Amino acid sequence: MRILIAEDDASLASGIAKILRTEGHAVDIVTVGEHASLAAQQEHFDLVILDIGLPGVDGYEVLRRLRAAGLRTPVLVLTARDELEDRVRGLDLGADDYMTKPFAMPELAARVRALIRRSQARVGQVTTHGPLVLDSAARRATLDGVPLELAAREWAVLEVLLARVERVVSKETIIQAVAGWDEELSPNAIEVYVSRLRAKLEPAGIRIRTVRGFGYLLEAVADR
Ligand code: CA
């Protein structure tokens, strides 16, 4: 999963990032409200951890903008305030959960797991594309009913393409969905993942077309 942390306390942000990375997530950090709002709208995140006391645009306003833009990404609010009114305000604005500082890291990790489970259950994570079935919650794929082995990054690339069938997806979009900002992932690496996916999918009639100089397009398949 890819998680955005918006927190201006550097040591707290890096502590949260550390525990989430050990749980296998890709984590990015912003320290200013304006950046949180832009990043969450321009790129795909599975969860946003949002401090209310951010410099400039505060966390409440960030949350309001995200929900106003129709974004349904789960948001866990961090607040130094423990006033009932503040909590109610966060939840009213569309926060999915909140934690009051100071908190214990294992509790934060547990809340994050719960939020991710909840949002996956809500989306109903089974995607079908002709003979291909992808069950994201169970992390299982089948092709013509036969289990299909996909490496973690092949899986991530395929999910991005499946979310945009018949639309051109830039390599940059794929890189952003697959890696965190501080991970080096070159366009060449994406080519490797796509060619592995082709080797696995084309025998079943699923085609990923190259759009030269730009990216890829997953072709629609006829219903059978
Ligand atoms: Ca703060």
Boltz pocket constraint, residues with backbone or C-beta under 6 A from the ligand:
constraints:
  - pocket:
      binder: B
      contacts: [[A, 7], [A, 8], [A, 9], [A, 51], [A, 52], [A, 53], [A, 54]]
      max_distance: 6.0
